[in-house]
Amino acid sequence: MRAVLFLCLAALGVSSAGGPVPDLVARARTPALGEPVLDLALLDDETILALSPEAVALYRWASDGLTLDSRRLLPGPRLVVRAPGGILTPPDDGGAFWALTSRVGPATLYRIEGRQLVEVSQADALPWPGCIEGLRFRPGTNLLEARIASLGMGPFLTLEPGFAVDQDARLRASAEGALQGSLRVGPTLAVLGDSLLAASTPEAPGSADAVLLFLRETDAWTIARSFPVEGAVRALAARMSRDRFRLVAAIEEPDGSTHLLILDLARQAT
């Protein structure tokens, strides 16, 4: 499958979001975090949220490296799971976001106050746009049960606003009515624009992995960039600022430890 994917590699593309596919301008790696990561979210270029099976952590990434500012255990009963799954909603302008894992029962709303995480409330399901019932994990699994107006019925491996990876590892996109597609990706997603996505490869655990940039051209997605990693990509998050992008990946190494890979991308002037 990887051989087929890399045959689709495009050296340069133009997206409907405007401008060419961004190039890598900086790459950095953090020390091991001390716990696995199920999902990531970015509030700004320095503020990284990392969700583990039982906790949410607030990190600061700056010129002096990675700093853990706050860590909160998720409240609620611990459940038995075969493979834990987790999801964070994108933080709003006030620093509020929801967190849910299949290891802990309720969804929890947090707010970032200064450099601390504050628990606000809990709910039986995680609120999500277009999903009246909210998101829940199928008991004992990492599969999200949901019915989303623009994406159809789950279960899903992961969700981003307007996009999803279903249980067959196929990308679904709500843009232009493209509910079902033939593109297979890994169980991670990050949105860099209407026509630019980041994902991992669909290979089995233990195989070499990569962070891939996918460009949408007409009705097809093609690979525009590939960044190989040593380990498995477990989560992705992205932030855009004009023609610059920050992409953060949680990488599980062969020894089981997890670090963050920071990729800074920029569109070159034409």
Secondary structure, 3 states (H helix, E strand, C coil): CHHHHHHCCCCCCECCCCCECCEEEEEEECCCCCCCCCEEEECCCCEEEEECCCEEEEEEEECCEEEEEEEEECCCCECCCCCCCEEECCCCCCCEEEEEECCECCEEEEEEECCEEEEEEEECCEEECCEEEEEEECCCCCCEECEECCCEECCEEEEECCEEEECCCEEEECHHHCCCCCCECCCCEEEEECCEEEEECCCCCCCCEEEEEEEEECCEEEEEEEEEECCEEEEEEEEEECCEEEEEEEEECCCCCEEEEEEEEECCCC
